[in-house]
Amino acid sequence: MTKTDMLHIRIEHETKLRVEKTLRILGLSVADAVNIFLSQIELNRGIPFDVRRPRPKDELLAAAAEARRLGVEDVGLIHVEALLKDL
């Protein structure tokens, strides 16, 4: 019998529930999925997919450029309070 080790991880409860539902449809457990993931790391000699920040959509980049062109200094996130105040 193959020797196994215990792996303890922390994930958000809602994430765990959603993942378990998807894996159940695939006939897999979370342990099965983790074993597949770890095997793929070994086979690929690294994470088996790109790990990077998502690139903003072209529309967002164009809006930020337009805001800068109009002289808007802070093109960061807009606070909900500021939006509600303008209503």
N, C-alpha and C positions, 0 to 999 in steps of 0.2 A: 504494500500500500504506500502511496506517495505521502511524504511528510508534508503537512500544511502548517502555516503560520496564521495567527490571528491579526487582523488589521482593523484598528479602530479609527473611524473618521467622523467628523462633525459636518453635517449639512443641514440646511434649512428644512424644517418639517414639510412644508408645502412642496418643495422641490422633490423630496424623497417620495411623497405620495404620487406626484405626477410621473416620476421616473418609474416607480414600481408598476403603475398602471400600464405604461408603454411596454415595459419589459415583460409583463404578464402576457400581453398580446403576442409578443415574440416568443413566448415559452421560456423566458430566461428569468433568473433571479438577479438581485443586485450583485451578489457574489459572483455569479456567472459573468455579468457584464464587466465587473472589475477585473476578473481573470482574463477576459478577452482583451480589455484595454491594456493591461500590463504585458500580455503576450505581444501585442502590437507594438508597444514601446520597445520591447526587446528586439523584435524583428526589424523595426524601422530605425533602430538605434537612436530613438528620440520620440517625441510626441508625434503621433501619426496624423496630425492635422496642423494647420497654421495656427499659432497662438499670437494674436496681435490685436491692437485696438481696431474697432471697426472704422472704416473710412466714412466721413460724413457724406451725405448725398449731395450731388451736384447742385440741387436747388438751394440747400442750406449754405453751401460755399458761395453761391452767387448772391444770396441775400446778405451774407456777412460782408462781401465785397461792396455791395451797394450801400450798406449801412456805413461802412468806412468812408466811401466816396462822399456820402452826405454829411460826414463829420461826426457821426455817432462814435463816441470814445469807447464805451463799454459794449462790446458785441458778445458778451457772455450770456449766461442763462438769465431769463427774465423771471423775476419772482412773482408768485401767484398774487401776493398782496398788491403789487403794483398794477397788475392787470385788473384786479377787482376794484381798485380805487378809481380806475378810469371808466368804469361802467356807469 
